[in-house]
Amino acid sequence: MDRVSTFSLLASIREVYRKNRTPTSSKYSSTSIIAVPEEIIEIIPHPQAEFYIQKIISIYTLLSQLTDLSPSPVTNVLFSELVGTCITIVPESISKVVLSDPRVSSILPALREICSTAEASHRVLSTFPYDKNYEQLTRFELAAISSTGFTLSPSTKVAFIGSGPMPLTSLCILSSLSSSNHMSCSLSPDSSIPTLTPPQSPMATPTSTVVVNIDSNSTANEQAQNLCTSLGGLPATGMKFITAMAGEDTLDLTGYDIVWLAALVGGVQEDKEIILKNIVAKMKKGSLLIMRGAWGLRSVLYCDFDVTTPAITTCLEICVRMDPFGEVVNSVIVGRVR
C-alpha cells in the first residue's frame, strides 16, 4: 500500500491545493478512465478500483480539513476533482469494488454532508458552478414525466420537497411551466455566465404558475425566499415556501399533480422508504412522484435508491428510470401513486 501512496494522487492534489490553481481545460478535470501504473497492477488485486478508492479518500481527507467550504480556488479545485471522478464511466465491476470497500463506505456519510454544506454556502448564484447541471437534470426529469403520458401546463400543481437555500430545480420547473415550450428551462442565457435569468412567459396565462418549495430548515427557506425576491419577476411571485418535515402529518400534498423529492432527503435505503411511504400516503391517486438516485461512482455523491422493493412497489407504480452518462450526477425515477 506504501507504493500506492507513492503513486501520489494525494500529493498531486495537495500541489493543486498549495498553488490555488483552478482547472483550465473544463469544468471537471476527470471524465475518463485513467491508466494505472504497472507497478501498482503487480501488487493490487483490483488496481483500477484502488486508483479511485485512493483518489476519493485523498479528496475527502483534504476537504475534511477545511474550516470554510465557501467558494475559493481551493474548494473549487477539490470539488471539481471529486465530481469529475464520480461522473467517470467505469465498468460496474469496478464501481462495486470501490463502493463496497470499507475505506470508502465508512466516509460516504461525512463526504455527502460536506458536499451539501458546500452547496449551501453559495450565497450568490454567480459563484455556483453547477447551474447547467441542474438545467440538464430538470430536462431529463421533464422528459421522463412526458414519457408517462402526463401533459405539463402552466396550471400544473408542483411541490418540491427538500428545496434547500438555492432552489435551482424549482426555478427551472417554474421557467418550463411558464413558457410555451414546457420542455425548455433556463437559468442562464449564456453557458459561460452562471447567473440566473428570471424566467419570463412569452404571453400571459389565465392561471399563474406556482412552485411550492418545502424544506425542514427555516433558514434555508428564508435564504431561498430572499433570492427569489431579489430576482423579481416570476421567481418573486411564482415561488412559495413552506417549512415542514417531509411526510409529517400536517403536510397536505393532495393538491399537487407532481411532487419532487430531493436526492438528499433521507439517508440510507430504509430511511428513504419510510419517508417516501409517508409522502405518498398524503398524495392523491394518479399523481407523480419524482425521485433522484445515482449509479456507478455517482453513488459516492448521492445514495442510490432501489425502487423495486415491496415497500415501494406497493404504493407506487414505477414508470421510468433514467441514468445519465454525461455531466449530470443524479438518476431520475418517476413513480405514479397507486
C-alpha positions as CSV (number, residue, x, y, z in Angstrom):
1,M,0.0,0.0,0.0
2,D,3.0,2.3,0.5
3,R,3.7,2.0,-3.2
4,V,0.2,3.1,-3.9
5,S,0.7,6.1,-1.7
6,T,3.9,7.0,-3.6
7,F,1.8,6.8,-6.7
8,S,0.9,10.0,-5.2
9,L,-2.5,11.1,-6.1
10,L,-2.8,12.8,-2.7
11,A,0.5,14.7,-3.4
12,S,-0.7,15.9,-6.7
13,I,-4.0,17.2,-5.3
14,R,-2.0,18.9,-2.4
15,E,0.1,20.6,-5.1
16,V,-3.1,22.0,-6.6
17,Y,-4.2,23.0,-3.1
18,R,-0.9,24.8,-2.5
19,K,-0.9,26.7,-5.8
20,N,-4.6,27.5,-5.6
21,R,-4.9,26.6,-9.2
22,T,-8.3,26.2,-11.0
23,P,-9.0,23.8,-13.8
24,T,-8.5,25.3,-17.2
25,S,-9.4,22.6,-19.7
26,S,-13.0,22.0,-18.5
27,K,-15.3,22.3,-15.5
28,Y,-14.4,18.8,-14.5
29,S,-10.9,17.5,-14.6
30,S,-11.6,13.8,-14.7
31,T,-14.0,12.5,-17.2
32,S,-12.3,9.3,-18.5
33,I,-10.7,6.2,-17.1
34,I,-7.2,6.9,-16.0
35,A,-4.4,4.3,-16.6
36,V,-2.9,2.8,-13.5
37,P,0.9,2.4,-13.4
38,E,2.2,-1.2,-14.0
39,E,3.9,-1.3,-10.6
40,I,0.6,-0.9,-8.9
41,I,-1.1,-3.6,-11.1
42,E,1.5,-6.1,-9.8
43,I,0.6,-5.7,-6.1
44,I,-3.1,-4.7,-6.0
45,P,-6.0,-7.2,-6.7
46,H,-8.2,-4.5,-8.2
47,P,-5.8,-1.8,-9.4
48,Q,-8.3,0.3,-11.3
49,A,-10.7,0.2,-8.3
50,E,-7.8,1.0,-6.0
51,F,-7.0,4.1,-8.0
52,Y,-10.5,5.5,-7.5
53,I,-10.5,4.4,-3.8
54,Q,-7.3,6.3,-3.2
55,K,-8.5,9.4,-5.1
56,I,-11.8,9.6,-3.2
57,I,-10.1,9.2,0.1
58,S,-7.5,11.8,-0.7
59,I,-10.0,14.4,-1.8
60,Y,-12.2,13.6,1.3
61,T,-9.1,14.0,3.6
62,L,-8.4,17.4,2.2
63,L,-12.0,18.6,2.2
64,S,-12.5,17.4,5.8
65,Q,-9.5,19.6,6.9
66,L,-11.1,22.8,5.6
67,T,-12.7,25.1,8.1
68,D,-14.5,27.1,5.4
69,L,-16.3,25.4,2.4
70,S,-17.2,28.7,0.8
71,P,-16.2,29.2,-2.9
72,S,-12.5,29.7,-3.3
73,P,-9.7,28.4,-5.6
74,V,-9.0,25.6,-3.2
75,T,-12.6,24.4,-2.7
76,N,-13.4,24.8,-6.4
77,V,-10.4,22.6,-7.4
78,L,-11.3,19.9,-4.8
79,F,-15.0,19.7,-5.6
80,S,-14.2,19.8,-9.4
81,E,-11.9,16.8,-8.9
82,L,-14.5,15.0,-6.8
83,V,-17.4,15.5,-9.2
84,G,-15.1,14.7,-12.2
85,T,-14.0,11.5,-10.6
86,C,-17.6,10.4,-9.7
87,I,-19.0,11.0,-13.2
88,T,-16.3,8.9,-14.8
89,I,-17.8,5.9,-16.6
90,V,-16.2,2.7,-15.3
91,P,-17.3,-0.9,-15.6
92,E,-19.9,-2.0,-13.0
93,S,-17.4,-4.5,-11.5
94,I,-15.0,-1.6,-10.7
95,S,-17.6,0.7,-9.2
96,K,-18.9,-2.1,-7.0
97,V,-15.5,-2.8,-5.6
98,V,-15.0,1.0,-4.9
99,L,-18.3,1.5,-3.2
100,S,-18.1,-1.7,-1.1
101,D,-14.6,-1.0,0.1
102,P,-14.8,-0.2,3.9
103,R,-12.4,2.7,3.4
104,V,-14.8,4.4,1.1
105,S,-18.2,3.3,2.6
106,S,-17.1,4.5,6.0
107,I,-16.6,8.1,4.8
108,L,-19.5,8.5,2.5
109,P,-22.0,9.9,5.0
110,A,-19.5,12.6,6.1
111,L,-18.4,13.3,2.5
112,R,-22.0,13.8,1.4
113,E,-22.6,16.1,4.3
114,I,-19.5,18.1,3.2
115,C,-20.9,18.4,-0.3
116,S,-24.3,19.5,1.0
117,T,-22.7,22.2,3.2
118,A,-20.6,23.4,0.4
119,E,-23.5,23.7,-2.0
120,A,-25.5,25.7,0.6
121,S,-22.5,28.0,1.1
122,H,-23.0,29.5,-2.4
123,R,-24.9,32.6,-1.3
124,V,-25.0,34.1,-4.8
125,L,-25.8,32.4,-8.0
126,S,-22.7,33.8,-9.7
127,T,-20.5,31.6,-7.6
128,F,-22.4,28.4,-8.2
129,P,-20.6,26.2,-10.7
130,Y,-23.3,23.6,-11.4
131,D,-26.2,25.6,-12.7
132,K,-26.1,23.9,-16.1
133,N,-26.2,20.5,-14.4
134,Y,-29.5,21.5,-12.8
135,E,-30.8,22.6,-16.1
136,Q,-29.9,19.3,-17.8
137,L,-31.2,17.3,-14.8
138,T,-34.6,19.1,-15.0
139,R,-34.8,18.5,-18.7
140,F,-34.2,14.8,-18.0
141,E,-37.0,14.9,-15.4
142,L,-39.4,16.7,-17.7
143,A,-38.7,14.2,-20.5
144,A,-39.3,11.3,-18.0
145,I,-42.6,12.9,-16.9
146,S,-43.6,13.3,-20.6
147,S,-42.9,9.7,-21.2
148,T,-45.6,8.7,-18.7
149,G,-48.3,10.5,-20.8
150,F,-48.6,13.4,-18.3
151,T,-49.2,16.7,-20.0
152,L,-47.4,19.7,-18.4
153,S,-49.1,23.1,-18.4
154,P,-48.9,26.4,-16.6
155,S,-51.6,25.2,-14.2
156,T,-49.8,22.0,-13.2
157,K,-49.5,22.0,-9.4
158,V,-46.0,21.2,-8.3
159,A,-44.3,20.8,-4.9
160,F,-40.6,20.3,-4.3
161,I,-39.6,18.6,-1.0
162,G,-36.0,19.4,0.2
163,S,-35.6,22.5,-1.9
164,G,-32.8,24.0,0.2
165,P,-31.3,27.5,0.2
166,M,-30.8,27.7,-3.5
167,P,-33.8,26.1,-5.2
168,L,-32.4,25.8,-8.7
169,T,-34.6,22.9,-9.8
170,S,-37.7,24.7,-8.7
171,L,-36.7,27.7,-10.7
172,C,-36.1,25.5,-13.8
173,I,-39.5,23.9,-13.3
174,L,-41.1,27.4,-13.0
175,S,-39.3,28.5,-16.1
176,S,-40.5,25.4,-18.0
177,L,-44.2,25.6,-16.9
178,S,-44.3,29.3,-17.7
179,S,-43.0,29.0,-21.2
180,S,-44.8,27.9,-24.4
181,N,-42.3,25.0,-24.6
182,H,-42.8,23.1,-21.4
183,M,-39.6,21.0,-22.1
184,S,-37.5,24.1,-22.0
185,C,-35.9,25.5,-18.9
186,S,-33.1,28.0,-18.4
187,L,-31.2,29.5,-15.5
188,S,-28.8,31.5,-17.7
189,P,-28.9,32.9,-21.2
190,D,-25.2,32.1,-21.8
191,S,-23.5,28.9,-20.7
192,S,-20.4,30.9,-19.8
193,I,-22.3,33.2,-17.4
194,P,-23.6,31.3,-14.4
195,T,-26.2,33.9,-13.4
196,L,-29.9,33.4,-13.1
197,T,-32.2,35.0,-15.7
198,P,-35.7,35.2,-14.2
199,P,-37.9,33.0,-16.5
200,Q,-40.5,35.1,-18.4
201,S,-43.7,33.7,-20.0
202,P,-44.0,34.8,-23.7
203,M,-47.7,35.6,-23.1
204,A,-49.9,35.9,-20.1
205,T,-51.7,32.8,-19.0
206,P,-55.1,32.6,-17.2
207,T,-53.6,30.6,-14.4
208,S,-50.5,31.8,-12.5
209,T,-47.7,29.2,-12.3
210,V,-46.6,28.4,-8.8
211,V,-44.0,26.0,-7.5
212,V,-44.3,25.3,-3.7
213,N,-40.9,24.6,-2.0
214,I,-40.9,22.5,1.2
215,D,-37.9,22.3,3.4
216,S,-37.4,21.5,7.1
217,N,-34.8,24.2,7.6
218,S,-36.4,27.6,8.1
219,T,-33.1,29.4,7.5
220,A,-32.7,27.7,4.1
221,N,-36.3,28.8,3.2
222,E,-35.6,32.3,4.2
223,Q,-32.4,32.4,2.1
224,A,-34.3,30.9,-0.9
225,Q,-37.1,33.4,-0.4
226,N,-34.7,36.3,-0.3
227,L,-33.0,35.0,-3.5
228,C,-36.3,34.8,-5.4
229,T,-37.4,38.3,-4.1
230,S,-34.1,39.8,-5.3
231,L,-34.6,38.2,-8.8
232,G,-38.0,39.8,-9.1
233,G,-40.5,39.0,-11.8
234,L,-41.8,35.4,-11.9
235,P,-39.4,34.0,-9.3
236,A,-40.7,36.6,-6.8
237,T,-44.4,35.7,-7.5
238,G,-44.2,32.1,-8.5
239,M,-42.1,30.6,-5.8
240,K,-43.8,29.8,-2.5
241,F,-42.1,28.3,0.6
242,I,-43.3,26.1,3.4
243,T,-41.2,25.0,6.4
244,A,-42.1,21.4,7.2
245,M,-40.6,17.9,7.6
246,A,-41.0,15.6,4.7
247,G,-44.1,13.4,5.3
248,E,-45.2,15.0,8.5
249,D,-48.9,14.7,9.4
250,T,-49.6,18.4,8.9
251,L,-48.2,18.4,5.3
252,D,-51.1,18.0,2.8
253,L,-49.9,17.0,-0.7
254,T,-53.3,16.1,-2.1
255,G,-53.5,19.3,-4.1
256,Y,-50.4,18.6,-6.2
257,D,-50.1,16.9,-9.6
258,I,-46.3,16.3,-9.3
259,V,-44.1,16.1,-6.2
260,W,-40.3,16.3,-6.5
261,L,-38.2,14.6,-3.8
262,A,-34.6,15.9,-3.4
263,A,-31.8,13.4,-3.5
264,L,-30.6,14.3,0.0
265,V,-34.0,13.8,1.6
266,G,-33.5,10.6,3.8
267,G,-30.2,8.8,4.1
268,V,-29.9,5.1,3.6
269,Q,-32.5,2.9,1.8
270,E,-34.6,2.2,4.9
271,D,-34.8,5.9,5.8
272,K,-35.9,6.8,2.3
273,E,-38.5,4.1,2.2
274,I,-40.1,5.4,5.4
275,I,-40.2,9.0,4.2
276,L,-41.4,8.0,0.8
277,K,-44.3,6.0,2.2
278,N,-45.3,8.9,4.4
279,I,-45.2,11.3,1.4
280,V,-47.1,9.0,-0.9
281,A,-49.8,8.5,1.7
282,K,-50.5,12.2,1.5
283,M,-50.6,12.4,-2.3
284,K,-53.7,11.8,-4.5
285,K,-54.0,8.7,-6.6
286,G,-52.5,9.1,-10.0
287,S,-50.2,11.9,-9.2
288,L,-46.5,11.6,-9.9
289,L,-43.5,11.4,-7.5
290,I,-40.1,12.4,-9.0
291,M,-37.2,10.8,-7.2
292,R,-33.5,11.0,-7.6
293,G,-30.9,8.3,-7.3
294,A,-27.4,7.7,-8.6
295,W,-25.5,4.9,-10.4
296,G,-21.9,3.8,-10.6
297,L,-19.3,6.1,-9.0
298,R,-22.0,8.8,-8.8
299,S,-23.2,6.9,-5.8
300,V,-20.3,8.4,-3.9
301,L,-22.1,11.8,-4.0
302,Y,-25.7,10.6,-3.6
303,C,-27.2,7.3,-2.3
304,D,-28.8,5.3,-4.9
305,F,-32.4,4.3,-4.3
306,D,-33.8,0.9,-5.0
307,V,-37.5,1.4,-6.0
308,T,-38.1,-2.3,-6.7
309,T,-38.6,-3.3,-3.0
310,P,-42.1,-4.3,-1.8
311,A,-42.2,-1.2,0.4
312,I,-42.1,1.0,-2.7
313,T,-43.9,-1.0,-5.3
314,T,-47.0,-1.4,-3.1
315,C,-47.6,2.3,-3.1
316,L,-46.0,3.4,-6.3
317,E,-46.1,2.2,-9.9
318,I,-42.6,2.8,-11.1
319,C,-42.9,4.3,-14.6
320,V,-39.4,5.1,-15.7
321,R,-35.8,5.4,-14.6
322,M,-33.1,7.4,-16.5
323,D,-29.4,7.1,-15.8
324,P,-27.2,9.9,-17.1
325,F,-23.8,9.3,-18.8
326,G,-22.8,12.9,-19.1
327,E,-22.1,15.6,-16.5
328,V,-25.4,15.2,-14.7
329,V,-24.9,13.3,-11.5
330,N,-28.4,12.1,-10.5
331,S,-30.5,9.4,-11.9
332,V,-34.2,10.2,-12.4
333,I,-37.1,7.9,-11.3
334,V,-40.8,8.6,-11.9
335,G,-43.5,6.8,-9.9
336,R,-47.3,7.1,-10.1
337,V,-49.2,6.9,-6.9
338,R,-51.4,3.8,-6.7
